[in-house]
Amino acid sequence: DIPIVNELIYSELFTFAELKEITSFYNDITATLPLNLIIKILLVIENKKYELLNRIEEIGIKC
């Protein structure tokens, strides 16, 4: 498993029902995810990306 994916999935951003759907999809790629859950996953990933970019920028400014 990829650490950042685990960090996102097991954060408090997803409900138990959403985690169950994600897990089902992870275990069976022929399964489908609801569009609203796909959008939420993408938004969480984008948010995490910007958090990481901001940290990198802060480190660069401090150096």
Order of alpha helices (4+ residues) and beta strands (2+ residues): alpha-alpha-alpha
